Amino acid sequence: MNRRSFIAMAGGAAVSAKLTPPRIGTETVMDLRAGLTSLYGLDDRFGGATVGPLAQAHLARVERLIATKSYPGTIGRQLRLIAGETAEHVAWLAFDAGDNVRAKKHWKHALTRAEELQDNSLAVVVMASMALMSLREREPSTALDLARAAQSKAASWAPPSLMSILMTREARAYAMMGNPVRARSTLSQATRTFEQERNERPVPDWAVFHGPAELALAQASLFTEAGHHKAAVDWLRRSLQHQETNYARNEALVRFSLAGALAQAGEAEESAHELTSGAVLLTEVSSGRARTSMEEAHSHLKLLNPSLAAASTAHLIA
């Protein structure tokens, strides 16, 4: 990574490290909000391992300001909400970096803030993220409970795309639990719900990534859980076609899933190509989650063709 370009990208996040202003008011809240927005953008570009320390510093500043108690009640509520949102993002970055223990700690902190403020929007993003981590840890019953609880909290106000995200995670949980019929029906509902989007309600920043690429990826995961790897390959290719260029990490994750599916379908050369293409993306983004996916795909290819596996990611897998 070019250090100079990273520092330039840090923009608002770096500003957040300045000294506490003498008066805590609207300007301070705006500064903190701008810093958090910058962190979201940096995550998309550079990944959790790189951006995590910046987010942790931002959270420490917010908590320090809250502890001063030198602000009116309305400002205090906004500070606590930003603290919860920042804690959620710190947790997400830890999850992406591969530190699930730390992620759970900060998600618990964020959920406590959400309950304290009775803010369902914050609670929903925390539950959605925790559901995704539970799927990653192959704990589908926990993921299912979280996805359902989030849907219950979001039903009265969430835009269709957000509800579609939650239904997609519910569908993946059913597939992992060995219930393909329920998984397919739930994913179909998630797709229909997404197609209802008419810009009637604003989509939260964290949910804008969702679209055809994510729905195709979910469909592929259903086939993978059922052992239908050739069908999964077709859907993973569709997902790649819809990937946006500014989501390098997401593209890497899909390519590694595709490499693994190809290997399990007996297509060694194509698997090696996708594995190499994904590995190149990891020179741009520092994601422990993506690296683990790469190693999983590599293990599938190694079983099929050890020499191709050795050549494909020799410079990244130690």
ABEGO torsion letter per residue (X at the ends): XBAAAAAAAAEAAAAAABBBBABBBAAAAAAAAAAAAAAAAAAAAAEAAAAAAAAAAAAAAAAAAAAAGBBBAAAAAAAAAAAAAAAAAAAAAAAAAGBAAAAAAAAAAAAAAAAAAGBAAAAAAAAAAAAAAAAAAGBAAAAAAAAAAAAAAAAAABBAAAAAAAAAAAAAAAAAAGBAAAAAAAAAAAAAAAAABAGABBBBAAAAABEAAAAAAAAAAAAAAAGBAAAAAAAAAAAAAABBAABAAAAAAAAAAAAAAAAAAGBAAAAAAAAAAAAAAAAABBBAAAAAAAAAAAAAAAAABAAAAAAAAAAABX
